[in-house]
Structures are given as structure tokens and as C-alpha cells.
Amino acid sequence: MRLGRFSLGIGDRFGREGIPLLRAFVMAREAGAEVVPVWNKSQREHAILGTEPAAVRKEADEAVRALGWDGPYHVDADHIGYADLERFLEPSDYFTIDVAASLRETPSGSEIADFQGRYRRYCGLLSVPGLSEPFLVTEAFLGEVAGRYLAAVREAGRIYRRIEAQRGRGGAIIEVSMDEAERPQTPLELFFVLGALADEGVPVEAIAPRFSGTFRKGVDYEGNVERFSRELEEHMFVLSHAAREFGLPESLKLSVHSGSDKFSLYGPMRAALRKTGAGLHLKTAGTTWLEELTGLAQSGGEGLAIAKEVYRAGYARREEVCRPYGGLVDVDPRTLPTPEAVDAWSAEEFVAAVEHDRSCPKFHRCFRQLLHVSYRVAAEMGERFSRALEDCRSAIAPRVTRNIFERHLRPLFAG
């Protein structure tokens, strides 16, 4: 099993948008871009919603049958750790192994010394094809890499071996994620991390580093775009070199998490793909839920009432709903409109505030982020929310498709 050159992770909190989501990939194919859809849902989302991983497989399979999709597709156990692995083993064929927590663990002195010995041959100047300047590698640097990452790599190996025991070697696509770590990884650090993963026997096909700058949920990138562009290119060239050096899959690629709505980065990403010939996996997630909520508001009546109620409850419970996402959301309560003010809004005003149109003066970044993480409120509405999604399907489905195709697939891969 191999991951195609271009792939997009599509999160769907409530599991009702499989067909509109997949329709975006059909449109991308018609526009000349072959992109693999990957349904992803993390243990974090399953725990909040009380859902099971098998439901994600069911949604994906039903959408594929309904649209006659004949290309590859996958179901991702997103941000998985060993403790939650078992229930994902059967329905998933893509595993994003999250090792961020293990980055806080320190290996023994002998393990660090062994790592230095194995990679001492790279000390000096390390040239990477595609990069104009070589990297300087010292024994002290190797020790720092081992101290910072070796425990995480060992944990990735432990998780992978359980996956392999269940699904067989080659029976799943493996991604390793460090994007929720406290600090970014440099391209040179990533080179040796990949070497260590190869030593552990992990056939990693995608790796998600933490990049410089800030990736918040559902809003644009915050940081120096030029610096990100240089970093991205260096990572891409380093990954290609590491795959050859360490015998990793040729399909090895970067995975960019919290990739929804990073509009200022899509141009530089596309340029880097053309320059390097690399692949890319981009993970989008909760913006599908936001398109559902916006479609409800757009429909007026009961749909708008539900949208306003979700905001009122999210506003009152903002610490609770934001807590699982830590630094991935940044909601300043001082800037938020009061629920009483929102209750007086028209459908058009609500849509303008939540829809990510940076040219619209009524767009409200914190309002959108709070709603992004308030999906548990909608889940608590039960049948009332589910019925509204069906009643407003004519407004919601086109929004879901447009969001993925026009805002993500087209600027990155199509045309």
C-alpha cells in the first residue's frame, strides 16, 4: 500500500458529508489533478462526540460507492497513541502516529552514545541535492537530536509493530506526527529522525513536523510566509535525500497539519511542489463542520436558531471547548460579540462573521475559531441537529464541496 503523490485529509465531525466531500475530488480530477482523499478523525474527536472509528470507514465506503470513485482512498486513525490503537486497527488503513508527548522523555546516556556512533559518518558537511548550502553536522548535534527525539522514535516503533502485527507489513500507510510539539524541527533534525525511524523498521510515508509560525484551527497562517517557504523547500529536499539514504519509501512526503484555510501558504506550497517534484499531504478537518453550521445559518429559521444556540453555549463554555485544542486555537474573549448581540443578527450577518472571507470587514477570526471547537454543543442537540442538517442539505452540501475544491484543492493542485 502506497500513498499517492498528492493527498488531502478530510475531517467530517458528524459523518454526514462523505458524498459532498468526495465530489470535490471528482472535480479536481476533472481539472487535471489526481488527489487521494483521506478521511481522518482523531481519538480526540471520537471521545468528544462518542463515535467509533468504524463509522468513518462506513462513511468513506458509502461515498465511494455512491459516486463510483475508482481511485485510491484511505481512512486515517489520526493522532493515534498506543493506548487508543486497538479500536482503530480494523477500520483504518492509514495511521498518524502522534509522538509529541514522548518528546518530553529523555533516553539513557548509552542510547545517546549508540545513536552518535551510528550516525558519526555524517559528521562534517552534509550536502543535500537541491540545496545550495551544506549542513554542518557535529557529534554534539547528534547528541542533541538523540536526546530530543530518540524516545519518540522508539514509541513510534512500538506503535507501528502493533499495527504490523494486525495488518501485515505493507498493510497500512504510516505517518509520524510531531506537529503538536513545543518547538519546530529543523530540516537537519528531521533527516536524523527519519534515519532513526528507519532503524526502528518504521516504513514511514509521511511525516508531520512542526513548522515555524503558528497554525491555528480554521484560520490563516500567522508568521513569516517567506521563512515558511524556505523551510518547506528545505524539508522537501531533505526528505527525498533521507528516503534514498535510509531505504525509506520513495513516496515519503511532508504532511501539513491544521492545514484548513492556510490561504497565504498555498501559493508557496504549490511553487515548492513544482520546484522539488515532491509530494504533499495536507490535513483539513473542522472546516467541514463550519460549512454545516454556516449552511444552517444561511437557511434561516430553525437552522439559524441552532447556529445561534451553538454560539451561545460555546461562548458560555469557551474554556471547556477550547481546552482539548490547547495552542491550536486563540480566542480572545474580549473581542467576541455577546450572545445577545448575535441573537439579533440576520442570517447574512452570521454568515459574514463566520465565513473565512478575508476581504469581508465583518469576518470575525475569534468568532470563527470558537465555533470551530464548539461542535460538541451541536452533538448534544442530538436528533434536532441531525434533522436540521438534512432539512438544510441543499444549502450545506454545495458549501462543503466548494470549501474543499475551490479553497483547498484548486489553489494547491489543480489548473
C-alpha positions as a LaTeX table, in Angstrom:
\begin{tabular}{lrrr}
\hline
Residue & $x$ (\AA) & $y$ (\AA) & $z$ (\AA) \\
\hline
Met1 & 0.00 & 0.00 & 0.00 \\
Arg2 & 1.44 & 3.37 & $-1.06$ \\
Leu3 & 0.14 & 6.91 & $-0.68$ \\
Gly4 & $-0.26$ & 8.89 & $-3.90$ \\
Arg5 & 1.91 & 11.95 & $-4.52$ \\
Phe6 & $-0.86$ & 14.38 & $-3.53$ \\
Ser7 & $-3.39$ & 13.65 & $-0.81$ \\
Leu8 & $-5.81$ & 15.63 & 1.32 \\
Gly9 & $-7.11$ & 14.71 & 4.74 \\
Ile10 & $-10.82$ & 15.44 & 5.08 \\
Gly11 & $-12.31$ & 15.57 & 8.54 \\
Asp12 & $-16.07$ & 15.24 & 8.96 \\
Arg13 & $-17.12$ & 15.58 & 12.59 \\
Phe14 & $-20.66$ & 14.23 & 12.18 \\
Gly15 & $-20.03$ & 11.79 & 9.34 \\
Arg16 & $-22.75$ & 13.14 & 7.03 \\
Glu17 & $-20.76$ & 14.89 & 4.30 \\
Gly18 & $-18.94$ & 11.99 & 2.64 \\
Ile19 & $-20.53$ & 12.49 & $-0.79$ \\
Pro20 & $-20.09$ & 16.30 & $-0.94$ \\
Leu21 & $-16.50$ & 15.89 & 0.23 \\
Leu22 & $-15.66$ & 13.24 & $-2.35$ \\
Arg23 & $-17.37$ & 15.27 & $-5.07$ \\
Ala24 & $-14.60$ & 17.87 & $-4.62$ \\
Phe25 & $-12.00$ & 15.25 & $-5.55$ \\
Val26 & $-14.00$ & 14.31 & $-8.64$ \\
Met27 & $-13.94$ & 17.98 & $-9.64$ \\
Ala28 & $-10.18$ & 18.13 & $-9.01$ \\
Arg29 & $-9.68$ & 15.10 & $-11.25$ \\
Glu30 & $-11.73$ & 16.79 & $-13.96$ \\
Ala31 & $-9.46$ & 19.82 & $-13.56$ \\
Gly32 & $-6.38$ & 17.64 & $-14.10$ \\
Ala33 & $-5.30$ & 16.92 & $-10.51$ \\
Glu34 & $-5.20$ & 13.42 & $-9.05$ \\
Val35 & $-5.51$ & 13.84 & $-5.29$ \\
Val36 & $-6.15$ & 10.98 & $-2.87$ \\
Pro37 & $-8.93$ & 11.57 & $-0.32$ \\
Val38 & $-8.10$ & 10.50 & 3.23 \\
Trp39 & $-10.93$ & 10.56 & 5.75 \\
Asn40 & $-9.41$ & 11.45 & 9.13 \\
Lys41 & $-10.86$ & 11.58 & 12.62 \\
Ser42 & $-8.80$ & 11.57 & 15.78 \\
Gln43 & $-9.39$ & 9.88 & 19.10 \\
Arg44 & $-9.89$ & 13.41 & 20.46 \\
Glu45 & $-12.90$ & 13.95 & 18.18 \\
His46 & $-14.28$ & 10.45 & 18.74 \\
Ala47 & $-14.09$ & 10.95 & 22.52 \\
Ile48 & $-15.88$ & 14.30 & 22.39 \\
Leu49 & $-18.63$ & 13.04 & 20.10 \\
Gly50 & $-18.98$ & 9.49 & 21.40 \\
Thr51 & $-18.41$ & 7.99 & 17.94 \\
Glu52 & $-16.48$ & 4.92 & 16.79 \\
Pro53 & $-13.73$ & 4.60 & 14.14 \\
Ala54 & $-15.81$ & 2.08 & 12.20 \\
Ala55 & $-18.26$ & 4.86 & 11.34 \\
Val56 & $-15.55$ & 6.72 & 9.42 \\
Arg57 & $-14.84$ & 3.65 & 7.28 \\
Lys58 & $-18.56$ & 3.25 & 6.63 \\
Glu59 & $-18.89$ & 6.88 & 5.55 \\
Ala60 & $-15.92$ & 6.66 & 3.19 \\
Asp61 & $-17.02$ & 3.37 & 1.62 \\
Glu62 & $-20.57$ & 4.60 & 1.08 \\
Ala63 & $-19.41$ & 7.83 & $-0.58$ \\
Val64 & $-17.07$ & 5.89 & $-2.87$ \\
Arg65 & $-19.89$ & 3.57 & $-3.95$ \\
Ala66 & $-22.34$ & 6.42 & $-4.44$ \\
Leu67 & $-20.04$ & 8.40 & $-6.73$ \\
Gly68 & $-18.34$ & 5.45 & $-8.40$ \\
Trp69 & $-14.90$ & 6.68 & $-7.31$ \\
Asp70 & $-12.31$ & 4.34 & $-8.83$ \\
Gly71 & $-9.19$ & 5.90 & $-7.33$ \\
Pro72 & $-7.46$ & 5.10 & $-4.06$ \\
Tyr73 & $-8.82$ & 6.43 & $-0.78$ \\
His74 & $-7.94$ & 5.87 & 2.86 \\
Val75 & $-9.26$ & 6.12 & 6.41 \\
Asp76 & $-6.84$ & 7.69 & 8.89 \\
Ala77 & $-6.55$ & 6.92 & 12.60 \\
Asp78 & $-5.49$ & 10.48 & 13.21 \\
His79 & $-3.13$ & 11.44 & 16.07 \\
Ile80 & $-3.17$ & 7.93 & 17.46 \\
Gly81 & $-1.25$ & 6.72 & 20.51 \\
Tyr82 & $-0.72$ & 3.21 & 21.79 \\
Ala83 & $-3.47$ & 3.43 & 24.42 \\
Asp84 & $-6.19$ & 4.11 & 21.83 \\
Leu85 & $-4.86$ & 1.96 & 19.00 \\
Glu86 & $-6.90$ & $-1.23$ & 19.21 \\
Arg87 & $-10.29$ & 0.12 & 18.11 \\
Phe88 & $-8.71$ & 1.74 & 15.04 \\
Leu89 & $-6.82$ & $-1.31$ & 13.76 \\
Glu90 & $-9.64$ & $-2.90$ & 11.79 \\
Pro91 & $-11.37$ & 0.08 & 10.10 \\
Ser92 & $-8.28$ & 2.20 & 9.39 \\
Asp93 & $-5.60$ & 1.73 & 6.73 \\
Tyr94 & $-3.71$ & 4.96 & 7.45 \\
Phe95 & $-2.22$ & 5.62 & 10.89 \\
Thr96 & $-0.95$ & 9.01 & 12.02 \\
Ile97 & 1.28 & 8.06 & 14.93 \\
Asp98 & 1.48 & 11.02 & 17.29 \\
Val99 & 4.75 & 11.06 & 19.24 \\
Ala100 & 4.59 & 14.64 & 20.57 \\
Ala101 & 4.08 & 13.50 & 24.17 \\
Ser102 & 7.16 & 11.25 & 24.01 \\
Leu103 & 9.34 & 14.22 & 23.09 \\
Arg104 & 9.36 & 15.07 & 26.80 \\
Glu105 & 11.11 & 11.77 & 27.65 \\
Thr106 & 14.89 & 11.51 & 27.79 \\
Pro107 & 16.79 & 8.43 & 26.60 \\
Ser108 & 19.68 & 6.98 & 28.58 \\
Gly109 & 23.26 & 8.09 & 28.09 \\
Ser110 & 24.15 & 4.79 & 26.47 \\
Glu111 & 21.30 & 5.14 & 23.97 \\
Ile112 & 22.51 & 8.61 & 23.05 \\
Ala113 & 26.08 & 7.37 & 22.66 \\
Asp114 & 24.91 & 4.50 & 20.47 \\
Phe115 & 22.99 & 6.94 & 18.24 \\
Gln116 & 26.06 & 9.14 & 17.91 \\
Gly117 & 28.15 & 6.15 & 16.92 \\
Arg118 & 25.73 & 5.00 & 14.26 \\
Tyr119 & 25.48 & 8.44 & 12.62 \\
Arg120 & 29.06 & 9.67 & 13.16 \\
Arg121 & 29.72 & 9.04 & 9.48 \\
Tyr122 & 27.66 & 12.15 & 8.70 \\
Cys123 & 29.79 & 14.47 & 10.83 \\
Gly124 & 31.26 & 17.34 & 8.86 \\
Leu125 & 29.50 & 18.93 & 5.92 \\
Leu126 & 26.36 & 17.13 & 4.74 \\
Ser127 & 25.30 & 18.06 & 1.22 \\
Val128 & 21.70 & 17.52 & 0.19 \\
Pro129 & 20.83 & 17.52 & $-3.55$ \\
Gly130 & 18.73 & 20.58 & $-4.36$ \\
Leu131 & 20.14 & 22.74 & $-1.57$ \\
Ser132 & 22.89 & 25.25 & $-2.32$ \\
Glu133 & 24.49 & 25.16 & 1.13 \\
Pro134 & 25.57 & 22.05 & 3.06 \\
Phe135 & 24.60 & 21.39 & 6.67 \\
Leu136 & 27.23 & 21.22 & 9.40 \\
Val137 & 26.88 & 18.07 & 11.49 \\
Thr138 & 28.76 & 17.71 & 14.76 \\
Glu139 & 28.84 & 14.95 & 17.33 \\
Ala140 & 27.31 & 17.35 & 19.84 \\
Phe141 & 24.43 & 18.00 & 17.43 \\
Leu142 & 23.85 & 14.25 & 17.08 \\
Gly143 & 23.67 & 14.02 & 20.85 \\
Glu144 & 21.09 & 16.79 & 20.97 \\
Val145 & 18.97 & 15.07 & 18.31 \\
Ala146 & 19.12 & 11.75 & 20.16 \\
Gly147 & 18.25 & 13.38 & 23.47 \\
Arg148 & 15.30 & 15.24 & 21.99 \\
Tyr149 & 13.79 & 12.67 & 19.61 \\
Leu150 & 15.00 & 9.14 & 20.32 \\
Ala151 & 12.32 & 8.27 & 22.89 \\
Ala152 & 9.63 & 9.48 & 20.47 \\
Val153 & 11.08 & 7.37 & 17.67 \\
Arg154 & 11.09 & 4.30 & 19.91 \\
Glu155 & 7.44 & 4.91 & 20.76 \\
Ala156 & 6.62 & 5.19 & 17.05 \\
Gly157 & 8.33 & 1.83 & 16.55 \\
Arg158 & 6.29 & 0.23 & 19.34 \\
Ile159 & 3.03 & 1.51 & 17.87 \\
Tyr160 & 4.00 & 0.51 & 14.34 \\
Arg161 & 4.83 & $-3.06$ & 15.36 \\
Arg162 & 1.34 & $-3.48$ & 16.79 \\
Ile163 & $-0.15$ & $-2.16$ & 13.54 \\
Glu164 & 2.05 & $-4.52$ & 11.52 \\
Ala165 & 1.04 & $-7.48$ & 13.68 \\
Gln166 & $-2.62$ & $-6.77$ & 12.90 \\
Arg167 & $-2.46$ & $-5.67$ & 9.28 \\
Gly168 & 0.80 & $-7.15$ & 7.99 \\
Arg169 & 3.79 & $-5.32$ & 6.58 \\
Gly170 & 2.60 & $-3.01$ & 3.82 \\
Gly171 & $-0.98$ & $-3.26$ & 5.01 \\
Ala172 & $-1.22$ & 0.34 & 6.14 \\
Ile173 & 0.18 & 3.78 & 5.40 \\
Ile174 & 2.24 & 5.16 & 8.26 \\
Glu175 & 2.60 & 8.82 & 9.15 \\
Val176 & 4.58 & 10.13 & 12.12 \\
Ser177 & 3.40 & 13.39 & 13.64 \\
Met178 & 5.37 & 15.89 & 15.71 \\
Asp179 & 3.34 & 18.96 & 14.75 \\
Glu180 & 1.98 & 19.48 & 18.26 \\
Ala181 & 5.46 & 19.57 & 19.76 \\
Glu182 & 6.61 & 22.62 & 21.71 \\
Arg183 & 9.18 & 23.74 & 19.11 \\
Pro184 & 9.69 & 23.36 & 15.35 \\
Gln185 & 12.00 & 20.70 & 13.96 \\
Thr186 & 14.75 & 21.84 & 11.62 \\
Pro187 & 15.28 & 20.05 & 8.30 \\
Leu188 & 18.59 & 18.63 & 9.58 \\
Glu189 & 16.94 & 17.29 & 12.72 \\
Leu190 & 14.27 & 15.71 & 10.55 \\
Phe191 & 16.95 & 13.95 & 8.47 \\
Phe192 & 18.27 & 12.10 & 11.51 \\
Val193 & 14.79 & 11.46 & 12.91 \\
Leu194 & 13.99 & 9.69 & 9.65 \\
Gly195 & 17.20 & 7.68 & 9.95 \\
Ala196 & 16.19 & 6.61 & 13.44 \\
Leu197 & 12.70 & 5.66 & 12.22 \\
Ala198 & 14.30 & 3.51 & 9.53 \\
Asp199 & 16.43 & 1.86 & 12.24 \\
Glu200 & 13.21 & 1.07 & 14.10 \\
Gly201 & 11.80 & $-0.57$ & 10.97 \\
Val202 & 9.02 & 2.02 & 10.56 \\
Pro203 & 8.21 & 2.40 & 6.82 \\
Val204 & 7.11 & 5.99 & 7.25 \\
Glu205 & 5.43 & 7.53 & 4.19 \\
Ala206 & 4.51 & 10.91 & 5.64 \\
Ile207 & 5.98 & 12.96 & 8.43 \\
Ala208 & 4.37 & 15.99 & 10.04 \\
Pro209 & 6.89 & 18.33 & 11.61 \\
Arg210 & 6.04 & 21.45 & 13.48 \\
Phe211 & 6.85 & 24.36 & 11.18 \\
Ser212 & 7.82 & 27.85 & 12.21 \\
Gly213 & 4.92 & 30.24 & 12.61 \\
Thr214 & 1.52 & 29.40 & 14.01 \\
Phe215 & $-1.14$ & 27.05 & 12.61 \\
Arg216 & $-4.46$ & 27.79 & 14.30 \\
Lys217 & $-7.60$ & 25.78 & 13.62 \\
Gly218 & $-9.70$ & 27.06 & 10.73 \\
Val219 & $-7.90$ & 30.38 & 10.14 \\
Asp220 & $-4.96$ & 31.55 & 8.08 \\
Tyr221 & $-1.27$ & 31.11 & 8.92 \\
Glu222 & 0.34 & 33.51 & 11.36 \\
Gly223 & 4.02 & 34.11 & 10.73 \\
Asn224 & 6.67 & 34.92 & 8.16 \\
Val225 & 5.49 & 33.38 & 4.88 \\
Glu226 & 8.89 & 33.78 & 3.22 \\
Arg227 & 10.59 & 31.94 & 6.06 \\
Phe228 & 7.99 & 29.17 & 5.90 \\
Ser229 & 8.57 & 28.84 & 2.15 \\
Arg230 & 12.33 & 28.38 & 2.60 \\
Glu231 & 11.77 & 25.89 & 5.40 \\
Leu232 & 9.25 & 23.92 & 3.34 \\
Glu233 & 11.63 & 23.59 & 0.37 \\
Glu234 & 14.49 & 22.50 & 2.63 \\
His235 & 12.27 & 19.89 & 4.29 \\
Met236 & 11.20 & 18.55 & 0.89 \\
Phe237 & 14.75 & 18.17 & $-0.41$ \\
Val238 & 15.89 & 16.63 & 2.88 \\
Leu239 & 13.04 & 14.09 & 2.84 \\
Ser240 & 13.95 & 12.98 & $-0.66$ \\
His241 & 17.59 & 12.54 & 0.36 \\
Ala242 & 16.66 & 10.72 & 3.57 \\
Ala243 & 14.45 & 8.27 & 1.68 \\
Arg244 & 17.42 & 7.29 & $-0.51$ \\
Glu245 & 19.94 & 7.24 & 2.33 \\
Phe246 & 17.89 & 5.17 & 4.74 \\
Gly247 & 15.85 & 2.94 & 2.43 \\
Leu248 & 12.52 & 4.54 & 3.26 \\
Pro249 & 9.59 & 4.52 & 0.80 \\
Glu250 & 10.14 & 6.70 & $-2.27$ \\
Ser251 & 6.68 & 8.13 & $-1.64$ \\
Leu252 & 7.88 & 9.75 & 1.63 \\
Lys253 & 6.36 & 13.22 & 1.88 \\
Leu254 & 5.58 & 16.07 & 4.22 \\
Ser255 & 2.26 & 16.22 & 5.99 \\
Val256 & 0.97 & 19.67 & 6.96 \\
His257 & $-1.50$ & 19.56 & 9.84 \\
Ser258 & $-4.15$ & 22.14 & 10.72 \\
Gly259 & $-3.97$ & 22.89 & 7.01 \\
Ser260 & $-7.51$ & 24.20 & 6.63 \\
Asp261 & $-7.71$ & 27.77 & 5.37 \\
Lys262 & $-3.96$ & 28.43 & 5.25 \\
Phe263 & $-4.63$ & 30.55 & 2.17 \\
Ser264 & $-1.44$ & 32.61 & 2.35 \\
Leu265 & 0.63 & 29.40 & 2.19 \\
Tyr266 & $-0.98$ & 27.61 & $-0.74$ \\
Gly267 & 0.86 & 29.63 & $-3.38$ \\
Pro268 & 4.29 & 28.98 & $-1.80$ \\
Met269 & 3.37 & 25.31 & $-1.28$ \\
Arg270 & 2.43 & 24.93 & $-4.92$ \\
Ala271 & 5.65 & 26.62 & $-6.03$ \\
Ala272 & 7.69 & 24.30 & $-3.80$ \\
Leu273 & 5.94 & 21.22 & $-5.21$ \\
Arg274 & 6.83 & 22.30 & $-8.73$ \\
Lys275 & 10.42 & 23.13 & $-7.84$ \\
Thr276 & 11.18 & 19.97 & $-5.87$ \\
Gly277 & 8.93 & 17.40 & $-7.52$ \\
Ala278 & 7.88 & 16.36 & $-4.02$ \\
Gly279 & 4.50 & 15.16 & $-2.81$ \\
Leu280 & 2.33 & 16.63 & $-0.08$ \\
His281 & $-0.34$ & 15.54 & 2.37 \\
Leu282 & $-2.49$ & 18.38 & 3.70 \\
Lys283 & $-4.85$ & 17.75 & 6.61 \\
Thr284 & $-8.08$ & 19.70 & 6.78 \\
Ala285 & $-10.62$ & 18.98 & 9.48 \\
Gly286 & $-13.20$ & 21.04 & 11.31 \\
Thr287 & $-13.99$ & 23.41 & 8.47 \\
Thr288 & $-16.46$ & 20.84 & 7.14 \\
Trp289 & $-18.40$ & 21.23 & 10.38 \\
Leu290 & $-18.17$ & 25.01 & 9.98 \\
Glu291 & $-19.66$ & 24.72 & 6.48 \\
Glu292 & $-22.53$ & 22.74 & 8.00 \\
Leu293 & $-23.08$ & 25.42 & 10.62 \\
Thr294 & $-22.85$ & 28.22 & 8.06 \\
Gly295 & $-25.28$ & 26.39 & 5.79 \\
Leu296 & $-27.71$ & 26.12 & 8.68 \\
Ala297 & $-27.41$ & 29.86 & 9.38 \\
Gln298 & $-27.76$ & 30.70 & 5.69 \\
Ser299 & $-31.03$ & 28.75 & 5.58 \\
Gly300 & $-32.64$ & 30.94 & 8.25 \\
Gly301 & $-35.46$ & 29.76 & 10.51 \\
Glu302 & $-34.60$ & 26.74 & 12.62 \\
Gly303 & $-31.14$ & 26.45 & 11.05 \\
Leu304 & $-30.22$ & 29.99 & 12.07 \\
Ala305 & $-31.67$ & 29.43 & 15.54 \\
Ile306 & $-29.47$ & 26.34 & 16.00 \\
Ala307 & $-26.37$ & 28.23 & 14.84 \\
Lys308 & $-27.05$ & 30.98 & 17.35 \\
Glu309 & $-27.64$ & 28.47 & 20.14 \\
Val310 & $-24.34$ & 26.75 & 19.37 \\
Tyr311 & $-22.60$ & 30.10 & 19.69 \\
Arg312 & $-24.38$ & 30.98 & 22.94 \\
Ala313 & $-23.36$ & 27.69 & 24.56 \\
Gly314 & $-19.83$ & 27.82 & 23.12 \\
Tyr315 & $-19.44$ & 31.35 & 24.47 \\
Ala316 & $-20.51$ & 30.24 & 27.95 \\
Arg317 & $-18.32$ & 27.12 & 27.83 \\
Arg318 & $-15.38$ & 28.53 & 25.90 \\
Glu319 & $-12.72$ & 27.24 & 28.30 \\
Glu320 & $-14.20$ & 23.75 & 28.10 \\
Val321 & $-14.50$ & 23.62 & 24.31 \\
Cys322 & $-11.08$ & 25.19 & 23.68 \\
Arg323 & $-9.16$ & 23.11 & 26.23 \\
Pro324 & $-8.68$ & 19.93 & 24.08 \\
Tyr325 & $-7.02$ & 22.01 & 21.37 \\
Gly326 & $-4.52$ & 23.87 & 23.54 \\
Gly327 & $-2.45$ & 26.30 & 21.46 \\
Leu328 & $-4.22$ & 25.34 & 18.24 \\
Val329 & $-6.92$ & 27.92 & 18.94 \\
Asp330 & $-6.54$ & 31.51 & 20.09 \\
Val331 & $-9.84$ & 33.02 & 21.18 \\
Asp332 & $-9.69$ & 36.40 & 22.87 \\
Pro333 & $-12.99$ & 36.68 & 24.80 \\
Arg334 & $-12.67$ & 40.47 & 24.89 \\
Thr335 & $-13.22$ & 40.61 & 21.14 \\
Leu336 & $-16.18$ & 38.23 & 20.94 \\
Pro337 & $-19.69$ & 39.54 & 20.34 \\
Thr338 & $-22.10$ & 38.80 & 23.16 \\
Pro339 & $-24.71$ & 36.10 & 22.59 \\
Glu340 & $-27.37$ & 38.80 & 22.92 \\
Ala341 & $-25.79$ & 40.73 & 20.05 \\
Val342 & $-25.57$ & 37.60 & 17.91 \\
Asp343 & $-29.23$ & 36.76 & 18.63 \\
Ala344 & $-30.13$ & 39.99 & 16.84 \\
Trp345 & $-28.09$ & 39.16 & 13.72 \\
Ser346 & $-29.68$ & 38.30 & 10.40 \\
Ala347 & $-28.65$ & 35.15 & 8.56 \\
Glu348 & $-26.41$ & 37.26 & 6.33 \\
Glu349 & $-24.66$ & 38.84 & 9.32 \\
Phe350 & $-24.00$ & 35.46 & 10.95 \\
Val351 & $-22.61$ & 34.01 & 7.72 \\
Ala352 & $-20.39$ & 37.06 & 7.14 \\
Ala353 & $-18.88$ & 36.74 & 10.63 \\
Val354 & $-18.04$ & 33.05 & 10.38 \\
Glu355 & $-17.21$ & 32.61 & 6.69 \\
His356 & $-13.47$ & 32.90 & 6.10 \\
Asp357 & $-13.52$ & 35.75 & 3.59 \\
Arg358 & $-10.59$ & 37.96 & 4.49 \\
Ser359 & $-11.87$ & 40.75 & 2.23 \\
Cys360 & $-15.10$ & 41.00 & 4.23 \\
Pro361 & $-14.91$ & 43.58 & 7.05 \\
Lys362 & $-17.48$ & 41.60 & 9.07 \\
Phe363 & $-15.39$ & 38.42 & 9.20 \\
His364 & $-14.53$ & 37.68 & 12.84 \\
Arg365 & $-11.48$ & 35.47 & 13.39 \\
Cys366 & $-12.15$ & 34.63 & 17.05 \\
Phe367 & $-15.86$ & 34.06 & 16.41 \\
Arg368 & $-14.94$ & 31.51 & 13.73 \\
Gln369 & $-12.39$ & 29.75 & 15.93 \\
Leu370 & $-14.77$ & 29.45 & 18.86 \\
Leu371 & $-17.44$ & 27.92 & 16.64 \\
His372 & $-14.79$ & 25.61 & 15.14 \\
Val373 & $-14.27$ & 23.91 & 18.51 \\
Ser374 & $-17.90$ & 24.12 & 19.71 \\
Tyr375 & $-19.10$ & 21.09 & 17.73 \\
Arg376 & $-19.72$ & 19.18 & 20.96 \\
Val377 & $-22.62$ & 21.59 & 21.60 \\
Ala378 & $-24.25$ & 20.57 & 18.33 \\
Ala379 & $-23.71$ & 16.90 & 19.18 \\
Glu380 & $-25.56$ & 17.43 & 22.46 \\
Met381 & $-28.60$ & 18.62 & 20.48 \\
Gly382 & $-28.96$ & 15.09 & 19.16 \\
Glu383 & $-31.83$ & 14.46 & 16.76 \\
Arg384 & $-32.69$ & 18.14 & 16.47 \\
Phe385 & $-29.29$ & 18.94 & 14.97 \\
Ser386 & $-29.26$ & 15.84 & 12.75 \\
Arg387 & $-32.70$ & 16.65 & 11.37 \\
Ala388 & $-31.65$ & 20.23 & 10.64 \\
Leu389 & $-28.65$ & 19.01 & 8.65 \\
Glu390 & $-30.97$ & 17.01 & 6.43 \\
Asp391 & $-33.57$ & 19.76 & 6.15 \\
Cys392 & $-30.87$ & 22.24 & 5.05 \\
Arg393 & $-28.98$ & 19.84 & 2.79 \\
Ser394 & $-29.48$ & 21.99 & $-0.32$ \\
Ala395 & $-27.53$ & 24.80 & 1.35 \\
Ile396 & $-24.93$ & 22.68 & 3.16 \\
Ala397 & $-23.76$ & 20.20 & 0.50 \\
Pro398 & $-22.62$ & 22.78 & $-2.10$ \\
Arg399 & $-20.78$ & 24.69 & 0.62 \\
Val400 & $-18.89$ & 21.57 & 1.72 \\
Thr401 & $-17.84$ & 20.76 & $-1.85$ \\
Arg402 & $-16.89$ & 24.34 & $-2.63$ \\
Asn403 & $-14.80$ & 24.65 & 0.53 \\
Ile404 & $-12.64$ & 21.65 & $-0.31$ \\
Phe405 & $-12.38$ & 22.19 & $-4.06$ \\
Glu406 & $-12.28$ & 25.95 & $-4.54$ \\
Arg407 & $-10.39$ & 26.86 & $-1.38$ \\
His408 & $-8.02$ & 23.91 & $-0.98$ \\
Leu409 & $-7.69$ & 21.50 & $-3.90$ \\
Arg410 & $-7.75$ & 24.05 & $-6.71$ \\
Pro411 & $-5.16$ & 26.52 & $-5.36$ \\
Leu412 & $-2.79$ & 23.73 & $-4.32$ \\
Phe413 & $-3.06$ & 21.10 & $-7.00$ \\
Ala414 & $-5.44$ & 21.91 & $-9.89$ \\
Gly415 & $-5.15$ & 24.01 & $-13.03$ \\
\hline
\end{tabular}
